[in-house]
């Protein structure tokens, strides 16, 4: 969304999101936040492609904002975070997000990570690497199982090189960069799932054509040491849960606050 579209979306609202930027490892990382600093933080991580504005409707929910402060990030390569320069390493992605999460955690507040699609493995990796910062995970249609990743190299490899690369939009270049290498990155995570001890809620649609619904079964299998694992399945739901079924995410955020 452009700034003009954002301003229009919040016309008439007293509370509006503020965008902030920090520099991490020489990269500019952008995020938006809204709400009371004393509340627990619902920290949204978008899919591929995407931006922080994917979750803008959650930021307009005055009832939700009485329970949590909302933070939504531009992952590296998207939005205002070095647009077009994608990052294949999930470890590097979480290292770039860590200072933002730590900034929100600085007063010991509860941090709830919500990751949609490719944001799912990103938040899982965050919990594996920096468990002291994370209190709860909500994986929404997350592409987390390496064996369930589709074989798309036939068109993604050509897209990674010129002249085709320069012809596609910047956000799609970044998306291609990370999805091309996602399967081996997920394979690296396999021995680390046992390290996740936080409660995890997995939301998955049965008619998801982009991420196999069996990813929810994978999560259930791998989260052997999680304090609590809840799988929410809706047979008629597709991949775009944040927009078609936002109430499921809001309920997951609010549970056990």
Secondary structure, 3 states (H helix, E strand, C coil): CCHHHHHHHCCCCCCCCEEEEEEECCEEEEEEEECCCCCEEEEEECCCCCCHHHHHHHHCCCCHHHCEEEEEECCCCECCECCCCCCCCHHHHHHHHHHHHHHHHCCCCCEEEEEECHHHHHHHHHHHHCHHHCCEEEEECCCCCHHHCCCCHHHHHHHCCCCHHHHCCHHHHHHHHHHHCHHHHHHHHHHHHHHCCCEEEEEEECCCCCCCCCHHHHHHHHCCCCCCEEEEEECCCCCCHHHHCHHHHHHHHHCCC
